[in-house]
Amino acid sequence: MAPARRDCSGWEMFLPAGCLLLSALLFHPGVAKVCNDRTKHGQDNSWFTRDGENLPIMVLMPMNESALMSSISQGIEPAVQLAIQHIRESRNYRFSLITKIYDTECDNAKGLRAFFDAICYGPKHLMIFGGVCPSVTSIIAESLEGWNLVQLSFAATTPVLADKKKYPNFFRTVPSDNAVNPAVVKFLNYYNWSRVGTLTQDVQRFSEVRNDLTNELEKADIQIADTESFSNDPCVNVKKLKDNDVRIIIGQFDEHLASKVFCCAYNLNMYGSKYQWIIPGWYQRHWWEQANSTNCTSKKLLTAMEGYISVDFEPLSSRPVKGISGRTPKEYEKEYYRELQQKGVEASKFHGFAYDGIWVIAKTLTRVMEVLRTKQGQNMYHNFTVDDREVGKMVLDVMNETNFYGVTGQVMFRNGERMGTIKFNQFQDGQEVKVGEYNAIADVLELQNTSIKFQGVEPPKDRTFVRLQRRHINVPLYSILSTITILGMLMAGAFLFFNIKNRNHRLIKMSSPYMNNLIILGGMLSYASIFLFGLDGGFVSDKEFETLCTVRTWILIVGYTTAFGAMFAKTWRVHAIFKNVKMKKKIIKDQKLLIIVGGMLLIDLCILICWQIVDPLRRTVEEYSLEADPQGRDIAIRPFLEHCENTHMTIWLGIVYAYKGLLMLFGCFLAWETRNVSIPALNDSKYIGMSVYNVGIMCIIGAAVSFLTRDQPNVQFCIVALVIIFCSTITLCLVFVPKLITMRTNPDAATQNRRLKFTQNQKKEDSKTSTSVTSVNQTNTSRLDGLQTDNHRLRMRITELDKELEEVTMQLQDTPEKTPYIKQNHYPDANNILSIRNFTDGKDGEKSILKNHLEQKPQAQWGSMDPSRISRDLPFPEHIHRRLSLQLPILHHAYLPSIGGVDASCTSPNGSPGSSPRHRHMPPSYRVMVSGL
């Protein structure tokens, strides 16, 4: 017989004693003989040929009140009897179902004995109905294939029984515990929760559900942030979930440990608007009161439990649709509770599945009878017989085709598993409220949005959402600094207008207007860079930001070099003219200064081009630590800041700083060397020194503070902008404001000749001559001072006679025929000038003239010449014309030294001073520059 071929390999894991007991029963000679006689293949298989036949159904349930889960069975029997009654009343079935209940007592050994007794001593059962306890049901279901029987359970939800390879003849009208997993995934997708964590009790039933849930979550591309399992104390695991920032927690544990879990959640503040708990929905009513074994009060538990979602199968359909029995679920429920009152038992949550299960059996047997009768009709001329194996196969096929609407909804099977309806309840104000359901057949989730209530204004987030927030420059700050920059540029434009308008004025012309224009241009470029430094990713795209990184760097570097390069080039020209005393003539024009500035810019361009090619500036993003949302929302702020950086930023900045530092040192050197040149129109050394000092100090301070505040863009931009504004403004003002003041107060004062102060180097060169002079007695020293005073007065006189001399020159050149008629009173002035020139320009007789003047009487001072001698020595008019033509160029060569003049050591254009006895020089210590014309 088929049962004899079964072994105990599949049962040993459940109960070895039960396996031994069953083996003893099956292979005991006396018992085996009886069972063999009553289960012979083909015996009494004509049941399908007779109408009104009573068809026995084996019912396996724990009926003993002391047995575990017996309360479920007591509430099931009224539903089963009610279903049989309704089938009989429908008159659509040609048979009557007779149920025979066998008490398994939820014990493996007793359950096997009850099953064996039903097989051996009971009537021939066509199907098995029941199976409540998972262990007993799994043992019996594994042997059904050998007995050619099909079992239909209404309460066994363990996921183990879903293995069709191991339990091919097992069906159930109640959804499996795993059936809630697709519903949970659908619920997660509805609220766009893509990151969850699981907390599972370390029991096989819950572990199996969690494993299946993991597969479903992976299919749905939902991240499992953390998976925790516990045996007794869940607090450590709950703490790990919080540390991993798990907000959506799917729990799998019984109600006894659920109270501990929520107590830990309360202590760890893992409840409220930021968290969502999803737990099983099959707990007993008010389970938190009955199963509370923690030190948390019920109030604390209720606080932590508020808002949790429970998931479980729907015991009765909520749709008012009449099913196969002709009754709606509500109408059936009324009849069921009426039966319960008559029998005085408690309701079972599985009663609807038991009711629909009887209808499944009735429809299945009806269909099998129809098939058998059809086959019998086709073989009416032969003896038609059918054995148990064939009947069992037909029952199995018909069960898989089941599809009708019952009190629990649409009843159909997929691989023996019920495709039922899953309900969602939410714990609100101390009670569970239904908020939605999931139809597994249609794969549709229906939520009652008006019923579901979250603790916050919106559903919780599945994680601490990190919102990247750019640290940008405040618009008001940018506007204020831009306004100041515009004012600075307007000031620079005013200086440019002033410089261009007065470019032919002596004061401006002597200060090199072209170089002044370059200084203004450099300042305006520096100002313009401020606008670019204030732009970030909030105003431009990432690609444009990278372009800005390069452009603003180039503009600032070029602007700096243009401004200070032009300033230092001017100072170099003054230094070259006044400090090289050995030169006979030094003419340095603006074109040469432009070449010098161009060379400085060329060095800048070489550095910048190499920088751009080898290691260009890129946009880099620096992220900072998370910050709480200032508005209290359930998000975290991660500030980030954009920088312009490259791989070797330090090296490139070092090169630029070194070059600019050398340029500043060179400017300081020139300013120091020319500090004693007392011609304001030429010498800007004092202002250059002030400018270099201020710019250097501000740049050092600005660079240091800017580096320290690189994570505070507003402070950094403010410092950089103010440094650029201050440096540009102070430089322009020091260069042009004195000129504006001089032009307004005394336009000619800056062009008057001043006594040149001597440097320490010159004093060292003339130390020998100075020593001889200082040895003269006090009286002679006073006389020398008088000579210097007269010399200064006469140079002032030269300035006054400049225009008149020019007019005389023009008359002599344009109308030579009128030369004899020049007034006689012009001659003494001319001779005085020539004598002054002879006195100041003499060189070969320096020492002799000084000696002669020291030996003369005070009345015989230079310039007090005898009028008769002057008359005798006066040349003819044509000689005056020739002498003026020689002396005027000499005067003009001493004029405007900043644009090509010569010092007092230069000779006349036509010959050496030694060629004329009148051209005598004072000692080198008393040479003066004639530069006031």
Disulfide bonds with the S-S distance in Angstrom:
Cys8-Cys19 2.03
Cys35-Cys120 1.78
Cys106-Cys133 1.38
Cys235-Cys264 1.84
Cys263-Cys296 1.83
Cys549-Cys644 1.74
